[in-house]
């Protein structure tokens, strides 16, 4: 597995969740050795716990006790996470996250007992080069909804086209277990497009750099909302305040580098474009 994938948010998060499950397969499936290697290779924080959680590990031959009988699915030959997701109207990422025995969604072992996440009314199959805001706009939801409704999607919604680990390409684009009510087109509470936006990550308003503001190097002046960074700020909270996707935020503020570098390069006192137009 390439290092970029080995150290990805999704893979490290899955191993961490498996380690915390005292009743899963982590303790007797060789996963500790894998997690030890990931901690060392990827520079995870010193003190990261990789030993199995206390309690006698049990063989994970059945779904967790909380799985309702109606949500039990027995995998068939040739199943993938996507085929299971589509036939049951569920998110493939949520299916992957809920079932620790799934290590590769492209080849689900026949006979595997899986617990299905809540079903939704509408699915979307991710295509090559899709971006989170594009998918959100096309389906009249916000990119934050995509994060909320789909397991394995990182907080920045930057990995919907993830291939390793393979958690499938099937997204829930309506609420799992419920119905989605589209907000009014003129909503101004940030529920879809943020402050004065229409859902594509861009503002419909025009602003000027605040008087006395020190615009960060390279940041665009074509902006609907400017923000001056404060001590202790992280990029995630700054972006969420205007509902701006992570990839767009760093694109219009190039001094922040990549999405992963963003918070470490955010400088208190500098002004950034938080909602471009």
FENGIVEN-V395218 format. One record per helix or strand of 2 or more residues. SS is the DSSP state (hx for helix, st for strand). FROM is the first residue (numbers start at 1). TO is the last residue. If there is no record, write none. Layout:
BEGIN
ss = <SS;SS>
from = <FROM;FROM>
to = <TO;TO>
END
This chain:
BEGIN
ss = <hx;hx;hx;hx;hx;st;hx;hx;st;st;hx;hx;st;st;st;hx;hx;hx;hx;st>
from = <3;9;26;31;69;72;81;92;113;123;132;143;170;214;223;235;246;254;262;270>
to = <6;20;28;42;71;74;88;98;115;125;138;149;172;215;228;242;252;256;265;276>
END
